[in-house]
Amino acid sequence: MVYPEYSFPSQFLEISGHRLHYLDEGKGPVIVMVHGNPTWSYYFRRAISLLSATHRVIAIDHMGCGLSDKPQAYPYTLAQHISNLRTLLQSLAIKRYSLMVHDWGGAIGIGCAVQSPEQIDRIVVMNTAAFRSSRIPLRIRICRWPVVGALLVRGLNGFALPARYMAVVRPLPQDIAKAYIAPYDSWQNRVAIHRFVRDIPLDEGHVSYPALVTVEEGLAGLRARRVPLLLLWGGRDFCFNDTFYSEWCERFPEAEKHYFADGGHYILEDKFDDIAPLLQQFLTA
């Protein structure tokens, strides 16, 4: 399939027998872009085209997502995704970089960053969390239910498919919407989408709870190092709502903040024209 606005050559790294897909565009200071669920590196396509003129941009597809392999028996956990990102950066000999994170990419990207905070130049945060929360919308909670959740997410594509219109305020063009879900075209290929939903750690007994606590505790270290942070937030996000935005503001009061009341969860789709100059200014400062 030809993906609109996404003509970048694919790169692959084999990790434990599975191929991890990523993009590596441009030259200069490094920016690492980390997507969430149910998107893939396609979400960052316009930011990649924009920023690769002045930077080296690396955008990962998490294992099971986008153009990466989709193994069925795989530990799709927060710790594993963090490890995969760290392995990718080490394989590319990346010593310093800035981060752009969205959705689950917040916990994964910052989870990698807090292990080596001295490597981080700047962080761009978009409708995400990297700390514990007990809040989960009912429509997502249902997708975690035994049997029912798998049927909804993997059988009926009841997570990625509705996200095409639930995550935006401005309707996506048909070809763009089609590209978002193209890698998730079967029960087998939607395995990671379902596992991401089930990996949300709401209590201490969850396998990913300790990893999330470690990420959360590392945020103070990033602030202590005065890592510049740019907060770009869509105010019409049913999942990562104003509660999460307020917590980011409390944890990083010095951050540069831009709140888009008419933007949705996929903020780069709804407000890219407004965001583009903010990214350029922040990342080239």
Backbone as CSV, one residue per row, in Angstrom:
resi,resn,N_x,N_y,N_z,CA_x,CA_y,CA_z,C_x,C_y,C_z
1,MET,0.839,-1.198,0.000,0.000,0.000,0.000,0.871,1.243,0.000
2,VAL,0.422,2.269,-0.727,1.077,3.571,-0.717,0.410,4.423,0.358
3,TYR,1.212,4.914,1.297,0.673,5.698,2.395,0.821,7.188,2.068
4,PRO,-0.260,7.937,1.982,-0.178,9.358,1.639,0.719,10.129,2.603
5,GLU,1.560,11.011,2.046,2.455,11.882,2.814,3.496,11.087,3.602
6,TYR,3.731,9.838,3.213,4.631,8.960,3.956,5.464,8.173,2.941
7,SER,6.434,8.865,2.343,7.252,8.257,1.294,8.661,7.945,1.784
8,PHE,8.826,7.801,3.092,10.141,7.596,3.684,10.595,6.143,3.494
9,PRO,11.883,5.938,3.253,12.374,4.553,3.153,12.347,3.857,4.503
10,SER,11.902,2.628,4.499,11.795,1.857,5.735,13.158,1.343,6.183
11,GLN,13.341,1.340,7.490,14.523,0.755,8.110,14.038,-0.320,9.087
12,PHE,14.871,-1.346,9.303,14.483,-2.425,10.196,15.647,-2.821,11.093
13,LEU,15.313,-3.183,12.308,16.272,-3.725,13.259,15.695,-5.022,13.807
14,GLU,16.473,-6.089,13.769,15.996,-7.361,14.318,16.290,-7.416,15.807
15,ILE,15.248,-7.665,16.579,15.376,-7.812,18.027,14.739,-9.142,18.422
16,SER,15.546,-10.031,18.938,15.063,-11.347,19.394,14.271,-12.072,18.312
17,GLY,14.749,-11.964,17.082,14.131,-12.700,15.989,12.962,-12.007,15.331
18,HIS,12.621,-10.794,15.744,11.509,-10.057,15.163,12.008,-8.722,14.620
19,ARG,11.425,-8.285,13.505,11.863,-7.048,12.868,11.098,-5.848,13.407
20,LEU,11.854,-4.870,13.886,11.293,-3.609,14.359,11.478,-2.574,13.256
21,HIS,10.391,-1.945,12.846,10.438,-0.946,11.781,10.649,0.443,12.355
22,TYR,11.457,1.240,11.665,11.644,2.632,12.074,12.027,3.474,10.872
23,LEU,11.931,4.777,11.029,12.367,5.740,10.019,13.583,6.468,10.548
24,ASP,14.461,6.853,9.640,15.675,7.584,10.005,15.914,8.606,8.903
25,GLU,15.496,9.842,9.143,15.482,10.869,8.112,16.279,12.095,8.538
26,GLY,17.016,12.691,7.587,17.688,13.958,7.819,19.007,13.832,8.563
27,LYS,19.629,14.983,8.787,20.898,15.067,9.501,20.848,16.221,10.487
28,GLY,21.628,16.090,11.557,21.693,17.147,12.560,21.353,16.616,13.931
29,PRO,20.992,17.502,14.857,20.573,17.059,16.189,19.430,16.052,16.076
30,VAL,19.430,15.074,16.944,18.496,13.948,16.824,17.183,14.235,17.548
31,ILE,16.086,13.906,16.885,14.752,13.911,17.487,14.188,12.501,17.371
32,VAL,13.730,11.950,18.481,13.138,10.610,18.498,11.641,10.750,18.735
33,MET,10.839,10.216,17.826,9.384,10.323,17.896,8.793,8.974,18.287
34,VAL,7.946,8.985,19.318,7.434,7.738,19.898,5.904,7.786,19.925
35,HIS,5.294,6.909,19.159,3.831,6.899,19.008,3.166,6.087,20.108
36,GLY,1.830,6.127,20.105,1.045,5.377,21.073,0.149,4.357,20.405
37,ASN,-1.010,4.108,20.986,-1.954,3.094,20.525,-3.280,3.756,20.152
38,PRO,-3.849,3.503,18.973,-3.481,2.506,17.981,-2.775,3.099,16.759
39,THR,-1.924,4.084,16.929,-1.272,4.701,15.790,0.035,3.977,15.464
40,TRP,0.858,4.614,14.655,2.205,4.130,14.340,2.975,5.344,13.852
41,SER,4.152,5.157,13.303,4.966,6.309,12.918,4.277,7.197,11.891
42,TYR,3.246,6.695,11.248,2.468,7.501,10.303,1.910,8.759,10.962
43,TYR,1.612,8.686,12.241,1.075,9.842,12.963,2.011,11.044,12.882
44,PHE,3.311,10.800,12.804,4.310,11.874,12.820,4.744,12.310,11.423
45,ARG,4.102,11.815,10.364,4.618,11.989,9.012,4.924,13.437,8.651
46,ARG,4.012,14.354,8.980,4.244,15.755,8.605,5.310,16.399,9.478
47,ALA,5.370,15.994,10.730,6.436,16.499,11.600,7.797,15.988,11.130
48,ILE,7.838,14.759,10.628,9.095,14.217,10.105,9.544,15.013,8.895
49,SER,8.634,15.261,7.968,8.979,16.037,6.774,9.444,17.438,7.140
50,LEU,8.803,18.031,8.119,9.145,19.389,8.547,10.516,19.432,9.214
51,LEU,10.738,18.573,10.181,11.909,18.684,11.051,13.154,18.022,10.479
52,SER,12.993,17.097,9.529,14.165,16.442,8.960,14.974,17.382,8.076
53,ALA,14.458,18.559,7.799,15.235,19.561,7.055,16.372,20.107,7.898
54,THR,16.232,20.052,9.210,17.249,20.619,10.115,17.742,19.622,11.158
55,HIS,17.104,18.455,11.251,17.430,17.478,12.289,17.495,16.074,11.693
56,ARG,18.075,15.184,12.454,17.959,13.762,12.163,16.772,13.248,12.962
57,VAL,15.777,12.739,12.271,14.536,12.309,12.917,14.425,10.792,12.869
58,ILE,14.235,10.194,14.026,14.040,8.752,14.144,12.640,8.515,14.698
59,ALA,11.839,7.743,13.966,10.465,7.454,14.396,10.273,5.944,14.419
60,ILE,9.942,5.423,15.562,9.815,3.981,15.772,8.384,3.512,15.514
61,ASP,8.259,2.279,15.043,7.001,1.531,15.118,7.202,0.474,16.200
62,HIS,6.473,0.569,17.289,6.622,-0.432,18.347,6.364,-1.828,17.791
63,MET,6.973,-2.811,18.402,6.735,-4.186,17.975,5.235,-4.462,17.985
64,GLY,4.756,-5.054,16.900,3.329,-5.315,16.772,2.550,-4.179,16.150
65,CYS,3.212,-3.049,15.890,2.528,-1.855,15.388,3.081,-1.437,14.029
66,GLY,2.255,-0.753,13.264,2.706,-0.193,12.003,3.305,-1.251,11.098
67,LEU,4.526,-1.010,10.628,5.186,-1.911,9.692,6.164,-2.856,10.378
68,SER,6.171,-2.863,11.712,6.967,-3.835,12.452,6.294,-5.204,12.402
69,ASP,7.081,-6.244,12.727,6.501,-7.579,12.834,5.430,-7.604,13.921
70,LYS,4.544,-8.571,13.812,3.436,-8.686,14.752,3.377,-10.092,15.348
71,PRO,4.386,-10.439,16.140,4.400,-11.779,16.746,3.218,-11.980,17.683
72,GLN,2.671,-13.180,17.671,1.481,-13.459,18.474,1.845,-13.776,19.921
73,ALA,2.910,-14.510,20.130,3.365,-14.845,21.485,4.541,-13.942,21.809
74,TYR,4.254,-12.810,22.445,5.283,-11.786,22.663,4.935,-11.014,23.932
75,PRO,5.926,-10.591,24.706,5.637,-9.820,25.921,5.360,-8.353,25.612
76,TYR,4.147,-8.049,25.215,3.773,-6.670,24.897,3.535,-5.889,26.195
77,THR,4.607,-5.561,26.868,4.531,-4.840,28.139,5.281,-3.522,28.036
78,LEU,5.009,-2.634,28.970,5.686,-1.340,28.996,7.196,-1.528,29.057
79,ALA,7.668,-2.400,29.931,9.111,-2.618,30.072,9.726,-3.117,28.772
80,GLN,9.020,-3.981,28.060,9.552,-4.511,26.808,9.628,-3.429,25.739
81,HIS,8.597,-2.599,25.645,8.615,-1.511,24.658,9.739,-0.513,24.963
82,ILE,9.946,-0.215,26.231,11.048,0.671,26.620,12.372,0.039,26.226
83,SER,12.525,-1.242,26.498,13.751,-1.949,26.150,13.998,-1.930,24.644
84,ASN,12.943,-2.125,23.848,13.094,-2.111,22.392,13.554,-0.741,21.892
85,LEU,12.974,0.314,22.449,13.383,1.665,22.047,14.833,1.905,22.426
86,ARG,15.190,1.511,23.611,16.576,1.689,24.063,17.553,0.897,23.182
87,THR,17.167,-0.318,22.811,18.001,-1.131,21.933,18.177,-0.464,20.574
88,LEU,17.092,0.100,20.046,17.176,0.801,18.762,18.152,1.963,18.840
89,LEU,18.040,2.788,19.860,18.917,3.952,19.982,20.367,3.539,20.177
90,GLN,20.584,2.493,20.928,21.949,2.007,21.118,22.520,1.467,19.813
91,SER,21.692,0.785,19.023,22.162,0.236,17.752,22.544,1.341,16.777
92,LEU,21.914,2.500,16.905,22.199,3.646,16.038,23.250,4.575,16.642
93,ALA,23.772,4.186,17.800,24.807,4.966,18.504,24.339,6.392,18.803
94,ILE,23.071,6.515,19.222,22.526,7.822,19.582,22.947,8.160,21.007
95,LYS,23.649,9.260,21.163,24.148,9.676,22.476,23.333,10.808,23.092
96,ARG,22.787,11.658,22.247,21.939,12.770,22.724,20.756,12.909,21.785
97,TYR,19.617,13.249,22.360,18.436,13.374,21.513,17.339,14.143,22.234
98,SER,16.425,14.678,21.434,15.184,15.233,21.948,14.068,14.225,21.693
99,LEU,13.006,14.337,22.468,11.887,13.396,22.388,10.609,14.101,21.954
100,MET,9.808,13.425,21.114,8.418,13.801,20.875,7.577,12.584,21.213
101,VAL,6.627,12.727,22.139,5.852,11.575,22.589,4.357,11.868,22.552
102,HIS,3.595,10.819,22.276,2.132,10.930,22.188,1.498,9.652,22.705
103,ASP,0.406,9.802,23.455,-0.355,8.655,23.937,0.576,7.710,24.711
104,TRP,0.528,6.386,24.447,1.391,5.438,25.156,2.866,5.735,24.922
105,GLY,3.172,6.489,23.883,4.556,6.870,23.642,5.142,7.703,24.755
106,GLY,4.296,8.333,25.570,4.790,9.112,26.694,5.497,8.239,27.713
107,ALA,4.821,7.185,28.160,5.425,6.286,29.142,6.620,5.557,28.550
108,ILE,6.541,5.180,27.273,7.630,4.436,26.639,8.839,5.344,26.395
109,GLY,8.605,6.481,25.754,9.714,7.383,25.445,10.380,7.950,26.682
110,ILE,9.578,8.422,27.615,10.151,8.971,28.841,10.707,7.851,29.712
111,GLY,10.128,6.651,29.603,10.695,5.503,30.296,12.109,5.212,29.845
112,CYS,12.370,5.423,28.566,13.727,5.291,28.045,14.589,6.461,28.515
113,ALA,14.027,7.650,28.496,14.784,8.858,28.844,15.263,8.851,30.292
114,VAL,14.424,8.390,31.208,14.801,8.466,32.623,15.912,7.481,32.969
115,GLN,16.174,6.515,32.091,17.294,5.605,32.330,18.632,6.264,32.021
116,SER,18.610,7.276,31.150,19.836,8.020,30.814,19.464,9.494,30.622
117,PRO,19.047,10.170,31.695,18.540,11.540,31.550,19.577,12.520,31.015
118,GLU,20.852,12.211,31.172,21.897,13.101,30.677,21.918,13.165,29.148
119,GLN,21.227,12.235,28.480,21.201,12.213,27.019,20.094,13.083,26.432
120,ILE,19.198,13.582,27.265,17.992,14.238,26.769,18.195,15.745,26.626
121,ASP,17.907,16.258,25.437,18.005,17.696,25.190,16.685,18.406,25.468
122,ARG,15.610,17.935,24.854,14.299,18.576,24.971,13.212,17.519,24.844
123,ILE,12.023,17.835,25.338,10.908,16.893,25.266,9.652,17.627,24.811
124,VAL,8.965,17.052,23.828,7.666,17.544,23.366,6.611,16.533,23.794
125,VAL,5.643,16.978,24.567,4.613,16.106,25.144,3.263,16.458,24.532
126,MET,2.564,15.437,24.011,1.269,15.651,23.366,0.261,14.614,23.851
127,ASN,-0.724,15.037,24.581,-1.848,14.190,24.999,-1.394,12.783,25.389
128,THR,-0.723,12.740,26.531,-0.142,11.497,27.002,-0.016,11.535,28.508
129,ALA,0.528,10.468,29.076,0.833,10.407,30.501,2.107,9.604,30.680
130,ALA,2.827,9.901,31.740,4.009,9.128,32.116,4.000,8.973,33.629
131,PHE,2.800,8.809,34.155,2.577,8.697,35.592,1.303,7.888,35.814
132,ARG,1.110,7.436,37.040,-0.036,6.598,37.358,-1.341,7.401,37.344
133,SER,-2.399,6.704,36.960,-3.741,7.278,37.008,-4.743,6.137,37.071
134,SER,-5.792,6.332,37.834,-6.846,5.322,37.912,-7.980,5.629,36.940
135,ARG,-7.848,6.742,36.216,-8.911,7.135,35.305,-8.797,6.365,33.995
136,ILE,-9.901,5.740,33.582,-9.952,5.066,32.294,-11.386,5.130,31.783
137,PRO,-11.609,5.688,30.599,-12.974,5.782,30.070,-13.608,4.405,29.909
138,LEU,-14.927,4.353,30.058,-15.651,3.095,29.977,-15.411,2.397,28.647
139,ARG,-15.377,3.163,27.561,-15.228,2.546,26.234,-13.875,1.837,26.088
140,ILE,-12.878,2.311,26.837,-11.579,1.631,26.838,-11.581,0.487,27.837
141,ARG,-12.231,0.693,28.976,-12.303,-0.372,29.982,-12.973,-1.621,29.403
142,ILE,-14.012,-1.437,28.589,-14.699,-2.573,27.982,-13.743,-3.380,27.111
143,CYS,-12.839,-2.686,26.438,-11.886,-3.366,25.559,-10.873,-4.213,26.330
144,ARG,-10.840,-4.064,27.660,-9.954,-4.865,28.508,-10.637,-6.119,29.048
145,TRP,-11.954,-6.203,28.904,-12.689,-7.326,29.465,-12.248,-8.644,28.826
146,PRO,-12.196,-9.719,29.605,-11.875,-11.025,29.033,-12.868,-11.412,27.940
147,VAL,-12.377,-12.017,26.901,-13.158,-12.524,25.758,-13.798,-11.377,24.981
148,VAL,-14.636,-10.574,25.643,-15.320,-9.476,24.978,-14.315,-8.496,24.388
149,GLY,-13.287,-8.164,25.162,-12.297,-7.214,24.691,-11.597,-7.688,23.438
150,ALA,-11.196,-8.953,23.420,-10.518,-9.497,22.244,-11.432,-9.485,21.026
151,LEU,-12.682,-9.830,21.218,-13.633,-9.827,20.108,-13.823,-8.418,19.552
152,LEU,-13.908,-7.442,20.452,-14.097,-6.064,20.010,-12.863,-5.521,19.294
153,VAL,-11.699,-5.675,19.938,-10.483,-5.032,19.433,-9.882,-5.791,18.259
154,ARG,-9.773,-7.113,18.398,-9.113,-7.905,17.364,-10.081,-8.418,16.307
155,GLY,-11.294,-8.744,16.729,-12.258,-9.274,15.773,-12.969,-8.208,14.965
156,LEU,-13.502,-7.202,15.653,-14.298,-6.164,14.993,-13.511,-4.888,14.721
157,ASN,-12.232,-4.873,15.096,-11.401,-3.676,14.943,-12.035,-2.491,15.673
158,GLY,-12.598,-2.793,16.863,-13.361,-1.792,17.597,-12.536,-0.802,18.390
159,PHE,-11.233,-0.742,18.146,-10.386,0.265,18.794,-9.750,1.173,17.746
160,ALA,-9.016,0.586,16.807,-8.352,1.391,15.781,-9.341,2.029,14.821
161,LEU,-10.390,1.292,14.471,-11.349,1.804,13.485,-12.076,3.048,13.980
162,PRO,-12.712,3.036,15.157,-13.391,4.248,15.624,-12.446,5.379,15.989
163,ALA,-11.184,5.067,16.283,-10.226,6.129,16.605,-10.054,7.090,15.450
164,ARG,-10.327,6.645,14.243,-10.159,7.509,13.078,-11.059,8.738,13.142
165,TYR,-12.186,8.615,13.832,-13.061,9.792,13.955,-13.221,10.249,15.407
166,MET,-13.015,9.360,16.376,-13.156,9.752,17.778,-11.948,10.554,18.275
167,ALA,-10.790,10.367,17.632,-9.568,11.006,18.097,-9.302,12.350,17.430
168,VAL,-10.187,12.765,16.542,-10.007,14.037,15.838,-11.271,14.875,15.924
169,VAL,-11.081,16.163,15.773,-12.205,17.088,15.670,-12.516,17.342,14.193
170,ARG,-11.472,17.527,13.416,-11.618,17.685,11.975,-11.553,16.311,11.320
171,PRO,-12.575,15.931,10.541,-12.563,14.597,9.925,-11.314,14.385,9.079
172,LEU,-10.738,13.199,9.186,-9.575,12.863,8.392,-9.978,12.630,6.935
173,PRO,-9.164,13.056,5.975,-9.406,12.655,4.585,-9.443,11.135,4.484
174,GLN,-10.223,10.628,3.569,-10.452,9.188,3.482,-9.159,8.402,3.305
175,ASP,-8.239,8.908,2.467,-7.010,8.153,2.232,-6.109,8.154,3.463
176,ILE,-6.132,9.247,4.246,-5.350,9.313,5.482,-5.933,8.350,6.519
177,ALA,-7.239,8.366,6.665,-7.899,7.465,7.615,-7.626,6.007,7.268
178,LYS,-7.638,5.704,5.990,-7.378,4.339,5.547,-5.948,3.928,5.876
179,ALA,-5.005,4.861,5.721,-3.603,4.556,5.989,-3.370,4.243,7.463
180,TYR,-4.077,4.937,8.330,-3.899,4.716,9.768,-4.163,3.262,10.155
181,ILE,-5.179,2.658,9.580,-5.567,1.310,10.007,-5.074,0.213,9.070
182,ALA,-4.399,0.601,7.975,-3.963,-0.404,7.006,-3.092,-1.497,7.616
183,PRO,-2.159,-1.185,8.550,-1.348,-2.261,9.114,-2.123,-3.191,10.047
184,TYR,-3.348,-2.805,10.402,-4.141,-3.555,11.375,-5.366,-4.157,10.690
185,ASP,-5.108,-5.039,9.728,-6.164,-5.508,8.836,-6.636,-6.931,9.124
186,SER,-6.249,-7.492,10.278,-6.688,-8.850,10.589,-6.600,-9.085,12.091
187,TRP,-7.199,-10.175,12.531,-7.117,-10.577,13.950,-5.661,-10.649,14.388
188,GLN,-4.831,-11.306,13.608,-3.422,-11.458,13.964,-2.707,-10.109,14.021
189,ASN,-2.986,-9.237,13.085,-2.272,-7.972,13.006,-2.755,-6.926,14.004
190,ARG,-3.820,-7.248,14.727,-4.299,-6.334,15.768,-3.912,-6.811,17.170
191,VAL,-2.978,-7.732,17.255,-2.598,-8.289,18.551,-2.037,-7.219,19.483
192,ALA,-1.169,-6.351,18.988,-0.547,-5.356,19.870,-1.539,-4.287,20.323
193,ILE,-2.497,-3.944,19.472,-3.510,-2.973,19.870,-4.251,-3.471,21.102
194,HIS,-4.644,-4.734,21.073,-5.353,-5.306,22.211,-4.450,-5.402,23.429
195,ARG,-3.196,-5.809,23.222,-2.285,-5.960,24.348,-1.919,-4.610,24.967
196,PHE,-1.846,-3.566,24.173,-1.619,-2.230,24.718,-2.750,-1.842,25.670
197,VAL,-3.985,-2.102,25.256,-5.132,-1.765,26.097,-5.080,-2.549,27.412
198,ARG,-4.731,-3.816,27.317,-4.670,-4.648,28.513,-3.466,-4.316,29.386
199,ASP,-2.480,-3.634,28.827,-1.259,-3.338,29.579,-1.361,-2.046,30.385
200,ILE,-2.502,-1.380,30.366,-2.679,-0.175,31.181,-2.667,-0.581,32.650
201,PRO,-1.659,-0.152,33.425,-1.539,-0.622,34.819,-2.351,0.236,35.786
202,LEU,-3.490,-0.289,36.217,-4.380,0.470,37.092,-4.185,0.140,38.571
203,ASP,-3.459,-0.930,38.880,-3.279,-1.312,40.279,-1.921,-1.966,40.450
204,GLU,-1.522,-2.145,41.700,-0.188,-2.643,42.016,0.044,-4.076,41.553
205,GLY,-1.012,-4.814,41.307,-0.860,-6.196,40.892,-0.591,-6.382,39.416
206,HIS,-0.659,-5.289,38.653,-0.463,-5.381,37.209,1.014,-5.534,36.891
207,VAL,1.319,-6.322,35.861,2.700,-6.608,35.506,3.491,-5.349,35.145
208,SER,2.822,-4.326,34.594,3.525,-3.114,34.166,3.507,-1.996,35.205
209,TYR,2.896,-2.267,36.355,2.821,-1.232,37.390,4.207,-0.804,37.875
210,PRO,5.119,-1.715,38.203,6.450,-1.285,38.658,7.191,-0.445,37.616
211,ALA,7.053,-0.815,36.341,7.728,-0.056,35.287,7.182,1.363,35.207
212,LEU,5.852,1.515,35.340,5.264,2.849,35.289,5.683,3.683,36.495
213,VAL,5.775,3.074,37.661,6.248,3.787,38.853,7.664,4.306,38.623
214,THR,8.513,3.503,38.006,9.879,3.927,37.718,9.894,5.112,36.765
215,VAL,9.037,5.071,35.761,8.938,6.197,34.824,8.494,7.455,35.564
216,GLU,7.448,7.325,36.357,6.917,8.470,37.099,7.970,9.068,38.025
217,GLU,8.678,8.222,38.737,9.692,8.714,39.667,10.830,9.419,38.936
218,GLY,11.062,9.042,37.691,12.131,9.663,36.921,11.804,11.047,36.414
219,LEU,10.524,11.429,36.427,10.140,12.755,35.943,10.802,13.859,36.761
220,ALA,10.905,13.664,38.063,11.525,14.672,38.921,12.979,14.898,38.534
221,GLY,13.645,13.826,38.117,15.028,13.962,37.704,15.173,14.779,36.428
222,LEU,14.240,14.612,35.507,14.270,15.408,34.276,14.049,16.884,34.571
223,ARG,13.121,17.147,35.487,12.881,18.535,35.857,14.095,19.121,36.590
224,ALA,14.704,18.322,37.459,15.879,18.788,38.199,17.027,19.130,37.256
225,ARG,17.095,18.435,36.137,18.122,18.715,35.139,17.735,19.873,34.229
226,ARG,16.531,20.422,34.456,16.024,21.557,33.683,15.916,21.226,32.190
227,VAL,15.466,20.022,31.914,15.223,19.648,30.527,14.031,20.453,30.011
228,PRO,14.177,21.252,28.962,13.053,22.044,28.442,11.928,21.134,27.963
229,LEU,10.699,21.524,28.270,9.541,20.714,27.903,8.496,21.592,27.231
230,LEU,8.003,21.109,26.103,6.942,21.770,25.353,5.691,20.926,25.452
231,LEU,4.617,21.504,25.962,3.358,20.804,26.164,2.355,21.270,25.112
232,LEU,1.965,20.361,24.224,0.992,20.643,23.162,-0.225,19.769,23.424
233,TRP,-1.370,20.377,23.688,-2.502,19.600,24.206,-3.799,19.894,23.473
234,GLY,-4.467,18.829,23.074,-5.803,18.939,22.504,-6.848,18.859,23.589
235,GLY,-7.679,19.872,23.701,-8.643,19.950,24.793,-9.870,19.074,24.631
236,ARG,-10.049,18.500,23.441,-11.228,17.658,23.205,-10.816,16.191,23.080
237,ASP,-10.026,15.759,24.030,-9.552,14.382,24.100,-10.362,13.662,25.171
238,PHE,-11.099,12.618,24.783,-11.957,11.927,25.753,-11.144,11.056,26.694
239,CYS,-9.924,10.714,26.310,-9.099,9.830,27.134,-8.099,10.635,27.963
240,PHE,-7.112,11.225,27.312,-6.142,12.073,28.011,-6.720,13.487,28.092
241,ASN,-7.560,13.686,29.085,-8.319,14.936,29.186,-7.553,15.968,30.014
242,ASP,-8.259,16.989,30.479,-7.622,18.090,31.198,-6.999,17.670,32.521
243,THR,-7.455,16.545,33.089,-6.838,16.046,34.320,-5.362,15.738,34.093
244,PHE,-5.068,15.112,32.986,-3.684,14.782,32.649,-2.896,16.048,32.301
245,TYR,-3.535,16.947,31.581,-2.874,18.216,31.242,-2.481,18.970,32.509
246,SER,-3.383,19.029,33.464,-3.104,19.738,34.716,-1.950,19.100,35.471
247,GLU,-1.879,17.768,35.437,-0.783,17.112,36.153,0.561,17.410,35.498
248,TRP,0.600,17.446,34.181,1.838,17.834,33.506,2.236,19.257,33.903
249,CYS,1.252,20.149,33.971,1.536,21.540,34.351,2.076,21.625,35.771
250,GLU,1.545,20.809,36.662,2.019,20.800,38.047,3.427,20.226,38.154
251,ARG,3.695,19.179,37.396,4.999,18.541,37.470,6.089,19.357,36.766
252,PHE,5.703,20.095,35.747,6.656,20.910,34.987,6.109,22.327,34.838
253,PRO,6.071,23.092,35.922,5.493,24.440,35.853,6.260,25.377,34.928
254,GLU,7.521,25.080,34.640,8.306,25.943,33.770,8.108,25.604,32.295
255,ALA,7.330,24.580,31.997,7.163,24.144,30.613,6.504,25.220,29.764
256,GLU,6.834,25.197,28.478,6.112,26.027,27.506,4.816,25.300,27.173
257,LYS,3.692,25.954,27.342,2.397,25.286,27.243,1.544,25.912,26.145
258,HIS,0.918,25.037,25.346,-0.023,25.478,24.317,-1.221,24.537,24.356
259,TYR,-2.354,25.079,24.754,-3.580,24.302,24.911,-4.526,24.672,23.772
260,PHE,-4.926,23.665,22.996,-5.803,23.885,21.850,-7.193,23.367,22.201
261,ALA,-8.076,24.279,22.557,-9.412,23.888,23.010,-10.190,23.159,21.923
262,ASP,-9.870,23.415,20.659,-10.587,22.794,19.556,-9.773,21.685,18.904
263,GLY,-8.853,21.095,19.660,-8.049,19.988,19.143,-8.393,18.688,19.832
264,GLY,-8.296,17.582,19.103,-8.600,16.277,19.658,-7.359,15.516,20.086
265,HIS,-7.528,14.230,20.326,-6.416,13.393,20.774,-5.290,13.355,19.734
266,TYR,-5.659,13.207,18.465,-4.657,13.251,17.405,-4.374,14.723,17.086
267,ILE,-3.686,15.368,17.995,-3.505,16.808,17.901,-2.699,17.208,16.665
268,LEU,-1.798,16.351,16.213,-1.040,16.677,15.003,-1.898,16.633,13.751
269,GLU,-3.026,15.975,13.809,-3.963,16.002,12.682,-4.821,17.264,12.720
270,ASP,-5.309,17.597,13.893,-6.235,18.727,14.005,-5.548,20.080,13.907
271,LYS,-4.324,20.195,14.443,-3.731,21.526,14.619,-2.305,21.620,14.094
272,PHE,-1.950,20.849,13.084,-0.553,20.837,12.656,-0.079,22.203,12.169
273,ASP,-0.890,22.918,11.438,-0.459,24.224,10.923,-0.103,25.175,12.059
274,ASP,-0.810,25.086,13.172,-0.498,25.924,14.326,0.719,25.396,15.090
275,ILE,0.875,24.074,15.090,1.933,23.453,15.875,3.293,23.526,15.185
276,ALA,3.307,23.475,13.864,4.569,23.409,13.123,5.564,24.494,13.532
277,PRO,5.180,25.774,13.552,6.173,26.793,13.961,6.589,26.669,15.416
278,LEU,5.710,26.156,16.267,6.071,25.956,17.673,7.148,24.881,17.793
279,LEU,7.001,23.816,17.015,8.013,22.758,17.018,9.350,23.278,16.520
280,GLN,9.313,23.997,15.410,10.558,24.512,14.855,11.280,25.433,15.829
281,GLN,10.520,26.313,16.456,11.129,27.261,17.380,11.685,26.544,18.606
282,PHE,10.923,25.622,19.161,11.340,24.940,20.385,12.539,24.029,20.146
283,LEU,12.524,23.285,19.048,13.552,22.281,18.817,14.829,22.852,18.194
284,THR,14.773,24.067,17.739,15.983,24.692,17.193,16.507,25.800,18.090
285,ALA,15.896,25.988,19.261,16.319,27.055,20.165,17.734,26.771,20.681
